């Protein structure tokens, strides 16, 4: 198998979603409340289908199970999930559990470690990461008494910012923000506060006990690396984060970027521009453009990106 695996996204309509994915990427979205594009996913709540090539029409979960030679990490389930999130309105303030808590309380699910690359945002956009409580007791008091202004302090963001969100971190994406998220393949979210919004005439469910159980006190920001690994003329590969579950990179290709002796499969999302992909041993050249998502299997050890484009690349870690 000497070819990339392109995938068809799965779209999710959300109370806070918008239509920027149609305008930015030309996606055929289901409505003007489309909040999430599950771009590379084998999760049962959004299992992407292979688009073209030898495995055309196969779900990614099936491909991962029946062709382990393409991946080589021998995990029970495909471990990562890549999303684009369009926040037309504020998302709820929330927190995710770690693997241990999720396995015990969420039917054996993975926990949810994630990271955000800010694709675009309004001039005055903000996000929430962290909280101001010093102890669990203070945290519970602030939550149970609705002291949200004391608990939460938003922070400004700009296009190109990057954040690692560890389990136990209070966080929220706020309005006017377009994000590429790389995460563990999990759909477990504990909702702490939802601004009193109604959906179908009823408030959305909150998960206060679970949130208090898993929130880390006091909050500590997780730094990111931003280490340049490859730099050739105007092209470079920059490592954004290296955590227990994944590595994430920003690839800026203005000319060519050559990858050799790859020992892992890699996930790619084209976030700007256009170009081409060539795999050593194949005469075929694959056209790439903004909004495309694909996997380079482990069997493609050498490949070249060319053109003028930016991509987010990630790889699973053997943990």
URPE-V117435 format. One record per residue. RES is the residue in one small letter. PHI is phi in radians with two decimals (999 if undefined). Layout:
res phi
RES PHI
RES PHI
This chain:
res phi
x 999
x -2.22
x -2.55
x -1.25
x -1.93
x -1.54
x -2.25
x -1.57
x -1.18
x -1.94
x -1.86
x -2.18
x -1.52
x -2.31
x -1.05
x -1.83
x -1.39
x -2.44
x -2.25
x -1.15
x -1.18
x -1.20
x -1.26
x -1.42
x -2.11
x 1.27
x -1.21
x -1.51
x -1.40
x -1.34
x 3.13
x -1.42
x -2.14
x -1.43
x -1.72
x -2.36
x -1.98
x -1.47
x -1.49
x -2.35
x -2.66
x -2.07
x -1.24
x -1.07
x -1.44
x -3.09
x -1.72
x -1.18
x -1.87
x -1.16
x -1.96
x 1.62
x 1.38
x -1.06
x -1.93
x -0.92
x 1.55
x -1.49
x -1.23
x -1.06
x -1.05
x -1.21
x -1.05
x -1.11
x -1.35
x -1.62
x -2.28
x -1.11
x -1.15
x -1.34
x -2.07
x 1.37
x -1.78
x 0.96
x -1.46
x -1.13
x -2.34
x -0.97
x -1.49
x -2.03
x -2.54
x -1.98
x -2.21
x -1.94
x -2.07
x -1.95
x -1.70
x -1.30
x -2.23
x -1.13
x -1.36
x -1.11
x -1.38
x -2.56
x -2.68
x -2.04
x -1.45
x -1.52
x -1.03
x -1.09
x -1.16
x -1.13
x -1.09
x -1.34
x -1.96
x -2.25
x 0.98
x 1.39
x -1.16
x -1.13
x -1.28
x -2.42
x -1.65
x -2.56
x -2.51
x -2.14
x -1.92
x -1.36
x -1.26
x -2.93
x -2.85
x -1.11
x -1.00
x -1.84
x -1.18
x -2.39
x -2.34
x -2.03
x -2.43
x 1.70
x -2.71
x -1.88
x -1.28
x -1.64
x -2.37
x -1.09
x -1.12
x -1.14
x -1.03
x -1.07
x -1.11
x -1.08
x -1.22
x -1.18
x -1.84
x 1.11
x -1.55
x -1.20
x -1.17
x -1.32
x -1.37
x -2.05
x -2.24
x -1.11
x -2.25
x -1.25
x -2.35
x -2.53
x -0.97
x 1.66
x -1.19
x -2.45
x -2.41
x -1.72
x -2.00
x -1.36
x -0.95
x 1.56
x -1.62
x -1.18
x -2.73
x -2.83
x -1.46
x -1.95
x -1.02
x 1.37
x -2.20
x -2.07
x -2.27
x -1.78
x -1.97
x -1.95
x -2.63
x -1.07
x -1.35
x -2.55
x -2.17
x -1.70
x -2.33
x -1.80
x -1.59
x -1.66
x -2.74
x -2.30
x 1.08
x 1.23
x -1.22
x -1.96
x -2.24
x 0.96
x 1.43
x -2.26
x -1.11
x -1.24
x -1.12
x -1.83
x -2.31
x -1.20
x -1.08
x -1.07
x -1.07
x -1.10
x -1.00
x -1.77
x -1.13
x -1.37
x -2.24
x -1.26
x -1.24
x -2.27
x -1.12
x -1.68
x -1.27
x -2.19
x -1.47
x 0.92
x -1.83
x -1.35
x -1.72
x -2.32
x -2.53
x -2.26
x 0.93
x -1.62
x -1.79
x -2.74
x -2.11
x -2.07
x -1.36
x -1.62
x -2.74
x -2.32
x -2.11
x -1.08
x -1.85
x -2.78
x -2.04
x -2.25
x -2.30
x -1.88
x -1.95
x -1.89
x -1.93
x -2.27
x 2.25
x -2.44
x -2.27
x -1.90
x -1.99
x -2.25
x 0.97
x -1.17
x -1.97
x -2.44
x -1.31
x -2.34
x -1.84
x -2.23
x -2.27
x -1.46
x -1.82
x -2.67
x 1.36
x -2.70
x 3.13
x -2.45
x -2.19
x -2.16
x -1.93
x -1.01
x 1.68
x -2.21
x -1.48
x -1.36
x -2.02
x -1.81
x -1.38
x -2.10
x -2.60
x -0.88
x 1.69
x -1.56
x -2.34
x -2.75
x -2.03
x -1.65
x -1.12
x -1.05
x -1.25
x -1.63
x -1.34
x -2.29
x -2.69
x -2.29
x -1.76
x -2.47
x 2.15
x -2.25
x -2.83
x -2.11
x -2.37
x -1.80
x -2.02
x -2.44
x -2.53
x -1.29
x -1.96
x -1.39
x -2.10
